[in-house]
């Protein structure tokens, strides 16, 4: 049987601690080249959804033989690039019926090839990004870190804080995002979830001025963290390449990236340009940095590269590009727990396999 799961199921089955643990194991496999991950690929075309939008069909995949699984993550997205305040953002539009998004994870057995499970990617996406940056904190931040300043108050910011608190004894957090009502609601929610004070502040400088860990968690295609804000001893964490000014990256003592892939493979229809590319934003930011020469988080976890060497060093983890491999790792936990608990809906595997040679 092939298991069909919902986001609500995934939320019950996958904890942040579980995701951090399985990614730690999976990244070691990846560093030793026993696991494989394909570069994310985006096929982008015009759309009739709305005048300022484009259509993107995105896929990424990975296989972890040690865990016996492979996974493909597929997104069918309507995307816009609105300007909010001084920054351009990349925003997905819920254009599917009933104002919904379309993202799926397909989990396969690497032993038989059969489809094990199909589930939405939303909850798993949030947790796996948080877990990766949480591992960056675990391996690079000072052991005695107790304070965080976060830039952003969306869904990614929630799991960034959850992950950081899972690997360090955090006592207090400050948050800045441009919309006052958003940051206040976020701080109230996260104070309840984490059981520690999460305080809204009025400026970026207020959020990051005297903290141990600085986390960027936005959907911007412009930098939101700049070189002049670096201080000895901090750990800087970012969930996407454009968030940190290139000169700030270069000034850090130790910089680790998620993957050596500098950006996704973009395939566009004739004469089409991404709005962010036209304005030299997004993936074009930090184009002068050789991501292939920087050490990766998997190499750090596997002990192939050295992490922080003193409390005064400035360390940085750039989650520069997501990996389909992460969905295989997280999916393996979700599937195992679902089978143990009898959760989800079973469909005949024969519906998804065939007796005709493809």
N, C-alpha and C positions, 0 to 999 in steps of 0.2 A: 504494500500500500504506500501511497505518497501522501504525506501529511500537509494539510493546508492550515496555515496559522495566520492570525491577525496581529496587528500592532499591539492590541491589548494583551494577547498571549505572550508576545515577545517581552513586553514590559514586566510581566510576572516572572518570566523564565530567565532573564538575563540581568544580573546585577552588575554594577560597575566593578566590584571586586573580582567577579568571575571573568569579566571581559579583560581586565588588566592582566589577570593570571594567564589566560589562554593566549593573549597576544604576546606576552613575555616569552612563552614557550614557542609560539609560532615564529616570532621574529628571530629567535636563535636558529631555527630551521632555515629561515630565509637567508640569514647571514652566511650560513654554511652551504648555501645553494642546494639544499635538499628540498626546499619548497620553491615554488615559482609564482611570479605575479606579472600580469600583463599590464602595460601602460594604458591608462584610461584613454578612451577614444570618444570624441564628440563629433557627430555628423549634424551640421547646422544648415538650416534652410529658412526661407521666408515662411510666414504663417498667416492665415486669415483671422486668427484669434483676435488681434487688435493691431492697430497701425504701428505702434512702437515696440512690437514684440518679435521674437524669432523663435523657431522651433529647434530643439536640440534632442537628438537621440543619443544617449550616453551609455557606454558599457565599460565594465572593467571586470577582470576575473583573476582567480588565483587557485592554486592547488597545494594542499598540505598532506603529502603522503603519510606522515606520521599519525595524523588524525583521521586519515581515510576519507577525506572529503575534498571536493572542489566546489567553487561557487562562482556564479555570474551575477553581478548587480546591473540592472537595466533601469534607466530613467527616461521617460518620455515627457519632456518639459516644454512649457511655454515660458520664455524668459524675457524680462524687461530690465532696463538700466535707468531707474529714476535717480534724480539728484535730491538728496536729503541733506539740508544744511550745506556744508562745504564739500561733501563727499558724494561721489557716484556709487550707487549700490547695485549689486546683481540680485534681482528679485524674481523668484519663480511665481507664476500666476496659477492659482487653482482653477484651471479651465475645463477639467473633465466634468462630466455630469455631477450635479449636487455640490459644485465648487470643491472638487477634490484634486489631489495630485496623483501622479502615476509613477511609482517606483517599486521594483520587485527584486527579491533575492531568490535565486534558484540554487538549491543545494543538491549536490550530486555525490554519489559514492564513487571514490576513486578505485574501488576494488571491483565493482560490478558495472559501473557506468550509469546505474539507474538513478532517476530523480528521487531524492529522499524527502525533500520538503520545498514548498513554495510559500513565501511570506512577503509582506510589504517591507520596504527598507527603512521607513521613517524612524522608528524607535532605535533600531540597530545602528542606523547612521549616526544618530546623536551620541549614542554610547561609545561607539568605536572611535570617533574623533576624540571624545573626552579621554578615553582610555589611553590612546597614543600619547596625548599631551601629558596625561598623568604619569606615564612611564618616563617622559622627559623630565618631569619634576623629580621623580624617584631617583633617577640616575645622575641628575645634574644640579639640582638645587641644594643649598646648604642643608645639613641635617637638622639644624636648629631653626629652620624657617617656621614662622608662625603667623605671618601676615601676608595678605594678597591684595593687590589692586587689579581690578578687571575693567577692561574697556569693552563694553557691549552688554546688552541685557536681553538678548534673544534666546532661542532654544539652545543654541550651541554654548552660550555662556553658562547655562544651568549645568550641563554635564562637564564643562571644564572645571567648575568649582567642586562638583561632586568627586571628580577624579583626583584633584589636588588634595582634597581633604581625606581621601582614602590612602594616600601615601605619605602625608605629613600631618603633624599635629597642629592644625591651623586654629588660631584663636580669634582672629577678626579679619573681615574683608570689607573693602570699599569698592564701590561701583560707580562708573560714569558712563552714561550714554546720552546722546543729544536730546532725547525727548524725556522731559522731567517725569511725566506720568508713567512712562515705561520703566524707568529705572527705579522709581519708588515702588511700583507693583512687584518688580523683579526682586528687590531687596526684601520686601515683606515675605514673599514666597520662599526665598532661599534661606532666610533666617529660620523659618518654620522647618524647612527640610533638613538643614544642616545642624540646627541647634546652637549656632554661634551668631554673633551680630554681623549682619551684612548691611552696610550703611550706604545710602545714596549720597553722592557729592556732586557739586555744581560744575567742576572742571576736570579735565584730564589730569592736570597737575595735582589737584586735590586727591585724586584716586591713587596716583603712583608715587607721590613725593617721598614717602618714608616707609615703604613696604619691602618685604623680602622677595616676593615673587610678583612679576607683572605679567598678566595674561591678556592677550588680545583675542576677542571672540566676536567678530563682526562679519557682515556680508559686503564690506566695502571693496571697491577696486582702486582705492587711493590709500596711501600710507596714513596710519593713525598714530604711529609711534615714531619718535624722531631721536636722532643721535644725542641731542643735548640733555635728554632725560635719562641717559645711562648713568649708573653709579656702581662703584666697586661692590662686589658681593651679590648683586641681584641675579635672579634667574628670569630670563625673558622668554615668554611662550607665545606662539602665534599659530592660529589654525589655518592660515592661508598666506600665500606668498606676498600679496601686495601690502599687507598690514604694516610691515616694518620698513622704514626708510633704508635703502641700500647702504648708506654710509653708517647707519647704526649697526647693521649686520656685520660690516667689515671691522667695526671697532670692538666687537665682543671678543673676549679671549678664547672662547671655545664655542663653535657653532656646529650644530648637528641638524641634518635634514631628515625627512622621513624617507625619501627615495632620491636616487640620482637622476631620475627623470625630471627635467626642468619644467615641463608643462605637458598637458594632454596632447594627443594627436588630434588636430582640428581638421576636418574635411568640410569645406563650405561650397555652396552652389556658386556658379560663375558670377563674378563681380560683387559678391556679398562680402562685407566686412563687419566684424564685431564692433559695436559702438566703443567698447573700451580700448580696442586696438587702434581705432582711428585717433583717439586722444592720448595714446601712449600710456594707457593705464592697465590695470589687471595683470595679465601674464607678461606684459612688456616691462613692467616695473622689475628692477633688479636683473635686467637682461645682461648686464655686464658681469654678474657673479657666476662663476663656474660651479654650478650645483653638482656636476659630476666629480669635482675634486674635493667636495666636502664629505666628512664622515657621516654615516647614517645612524639612525636610532637602532636598527637591528645590529649593526656592527658594535655599537656601544654596549648593548645588552649582552651580546655574545662574548664580550671581553676583548674584541679585536682592536678597539680604539679606547684611548684613555678619556675619562670624564674629568670633572672638576678636580683640580689639584690643590686648591687653597680656598679659604673662605673669602678672599678678596677678588677672586676671578669673577668676571662677568660671563655667564653662560647663556646660551640661547638654543632653543629648539624651534625649528621652523617646520611645521606640518605642511610642507610645500605642495604636496599632492597626495590624495587618498589612494588606497590600494584595494583592488578587488579581493586580494588576499585576506584582508581584515574580515570580510564578510564570510569567508570560508571558516576562519577561526571562530568568530562569534556565532556563526550559524551552527557549528558543531556542538557548541554548548546548548544552544536553544533546542536543537533537535534531540539531543540526549535527554535533556530535562523534560521535554514534552512527552517523549516516549515513556519515561519513568512515571510521569504524573497522569498520563492518559489524556493530555490536552490536545486541542485541535480537531480537525475533521479529516478523516481518511478517505481518499479516493483511489480507485484501482490504478496501480502503476501502469497497467496495460493501456490506459488512456493516454499516457505520455511516452510510451515506447512503441516500437513497431516491428513487424516481421518482414518488412521490405527493406532491403539493403539500401541505405541512403547514399 
